[in-house]
């Protein structure tokens, strides 16, 4: 089993982790009201998804 012989410095460790970062969520515009919405989810403002009213909202 592989075991490290020497301690890995903070610099070396962090250089290895530079590519492991969180991505921003994919946002799209709602076709009904134009509000920013996460992809594949109903719009929280108007309640529409793919041209249909899914959630009843107060207007």
C-alpha positions as CSV (number, residue, x, y, z in Angstrom):
1,X,0.0,0.0,0.0
2,X,1.3,3.4,-0.9
3,X,2.3,5.6,2.1
4,X,3.8,9.1,1.8
5,X,7.4,9.4,3.0
6,X,7.3,13.1,3.5
7,X,4.7,15.6,4.6
8,X,3.0,17.4,1.6
9,X,3.2,21.1,2.0
10,X,0.1,23.4,1.9
11,X,1.4,24.9,-1.3
12,X,1.8,21.6,-3.0
13,X,-1.6,20.3,-1.8
14,X,-3.4,23.5,-2.9
15,X,-1.7,23.4,-6.3
16,X,-3.1,19.9,-6.8
17,X,-6.6,21.1,-5.9
18,X,-6.8,24.1,-8.2
19,X,-9.1,22.4,-10.7
20,X,-11.6,21.1,-8.0
21,X,-13.9,24.1,-7.8
22,X,-17.6,24.5,-7.7
23,X,-19.4,25.7,-10.8
24,X,-22.1,28.3,-10.9
25,X,-25.6,26.9,-11.4
26,X,-27.0,26.9,-15.0
27,X,-29.5,29.7,-15.2
28,X,-32.0,30.3,-18.0
29,X,-34.7,32.9,-18.6
30,X,-38.3,32.0,-17.9
31,X,-40.3,32.0,-21.2
32,X,-43.4,33.4,-19.5
33,X,-42.0,36.2,-17.3
34,X,-38.3,36.5,-18.2
35,X,-37.1,35.9,-14.6
36,X,-33.8,34.0,-14.1
37,X,-34.6,30.3,-13.3
38,X,-32.4,27.3,-12.6
39,X,-32.5,24.8,-15.5
40,X,-35.2,22.1,-15.5
41,X,-37.2,23.7,-12.6
42,X,-40.5,25.5,-12.5
43,X,-40.3,29.3,-12.2
44,X,-40.8,30.4,-8.6
45,X,-42.2,33.8,-9.8
46,X,-44.9,32.7,-12.2
47,X,-45.1,28.9,-11.6
48,X,-44.6,28.0,-15.3
49,X,-42.5,25.1,-16.7
50,X,-42.2,24.3,-20.4
51,X,-45.2,26.5,-21.3
52,X,-47.6,25.0,-18.7
53,X,-48.7,26.4,-15.3
54,X,-47.4,23.9,-12.7
55,X,-47.5,25.9,-9.5
56,X,-50.4,28.1,-8.5
57,X,-49.0,31.6,-7.5
58,X,-50.6,34.8,-6.2
59,X,-50.4,37.6,-8.8
